[in-house]
């Protein structure tokens, strides 16, 4: 079999859309409803009083729905649902703060969605003031927010600057108008550039872009053209995600023409072409799907071996604890993971009743923590020193490696190299690193490839 045919066979074998993205481990499908509000309350009370935490706030509203989106969001064109939601969110912040041993120090805040900038400017300022009242923000605390530039105003940019926002992530996905129409997201280059300019005028100089490949009607050339257009605006980071088509799970994706979607080989060619374009423009490749300028925090964290992976993707955040606020938000506490009710109405009912909205979660075992550490290093560094990690967690590396039954197949197929328990993913197969991480996932369906 020729090298091209072999590579195609391996890609088709290992590019399994069902595999988790391993932003966290265990993954959300493994969460249990036995973890509820009382457990979440107990775990919050146990948090160390002097250890910095991160905050994640989910805003579940958009002004229009993009058909590719896999996040829990709802459409609203009026202000009332957003203001009602903010009433619940403010109450949740108070409820959570009551469980904590003290006003915990905060190093990082991230507003995700949905579209966090659908919040009115004055309400966003009030929300940030409330957070600072209940938590002890460090002087160097990073505050990041996700932005849809299609409805981004100068007033909102000014409020973000006044509130201390330091990083903004702008959804782009593709600059190709044919692709945009196919996914119901019409967004001009001018709109994106205007948002970047407004943010930089307010001193928010750290800018991220999100790009997608694998969308309907995308080609290698259209992906490269979008990457070049993005590079001209010089964001600090770019996340280049592969579109995951799961219409059985996300009904909005049923609007997408499946016959126009590229196959696995085409997707990998698109991803490789975008990577080459960005690296040629001076960006460093980070893990599976991120790119950053040489002086960006992600690049520095990767070089220092302290790159992290959390529910938002790759991060330089070193906090062990993430407190999630808002519907569907995931928290990472010392004892395990907790997730809020996904439906906004159900979430709000719990909060109005004076209880936390935790609906499910996962209590971490020592084995979970070890598997999570190995998976994180593979996803971040494309390599993992399994014996060293096992020793740090008190496990026998030989028994642990022997239990990872998919490793032998990955080695035989030339995806990984293993020497004395040290696993390295070959660079040309970094796009199937999830399949390597899956070898250490004890919860995953063990059906052979």
Order of alpha helices (4+ residues) and beta strands (2+ residues): alpha-alpha-beta-beta-beta-alpha-beta-alpha-beta-alpha-beta-alpha-alpha-beta-alpha-beta-alpha-beta-beta-alpha-beta-beta-beta-beta-beta-alpha-beta-alpha-beta-alpha-alpha-alpha-beta-beta-alpha
